Amino acid sequence: MTRNLGMVDRLVRIVIGAMLLGLYGALQPPWRYLTLLGLIPLGTALTGNCPLYSVLGISTLGKKSGSSPG
């Protein structure tokens, strides 16, 4: 599994996932269970891999700076 999420993308996903999960106690069923969808962005942020990005060929990783020939 290769990484395809940059640091900013991962931080945004952690914040969104945490906010959704934080609503769990504030809402009544059945809306409460929809907050569990926050596990998806949280999980992709922790692994650094988004399956949808892999399918679409997207990567938010910055270009790796290699040593310049010289």
N, C-alpha and C positions, 0 to 999 in steps of 0.2 A: 504494500500500500504506500503510494508516494504522496507526499504532502503537496497540496495545491492551494493552501490558504496562507495569506500573508498575515503579519502581526496585527495590523489594523482591522482586517476582516475578522480575525479570531477574537479580538477584544470586543468588537461590535456584537458578535454572536454570543459571547459570554454575557454581556449586559442584557441583550434581548431575552436570552434563555432564563437568566436569573429573574428578570422582571415578570416574565410569564409564570414561572414557578412560584414567585412571591404572591401572585394573585390567587393561588390555590385556596387559601384560608378565607379570603374575602368574598368569594362567590358561592352561590348556592348550586347544588346539583341541578341540572346536568352541565351547566356552564363550568363548574369547578373542574370537570374532567378534561375540558378543552385546554386548560392551562398546562396539562401534561405534555402538550405539544412543544413546550419549552425545552424538553429533553433533547429534541432534535438539534436545534442550533447549539445547545450546550455540548452535546456529544461530538458534533462535527468540529467545534472549536477546540475541544480537548484533544482530539485525535489529529487535527490539522489537515483533515481530508474531507472534502465534500463530494459525495458520490454524484450529485447532479453536475457539479463542475467537471468531474472526470468524464462524464458522458458528453458534455458540451465542449470539452477541450479548453476550459477556462482555467487560468491560474492567476492568483493575486500575489504570488510570491514575487519579490523584487528580483531583478537580474543579479546573478551572482557575479561579483567582480573578480575576474581571474587576474593572474599576473600578466602584465603587458609584455609582449616580446620586445626586447631591446637590448 
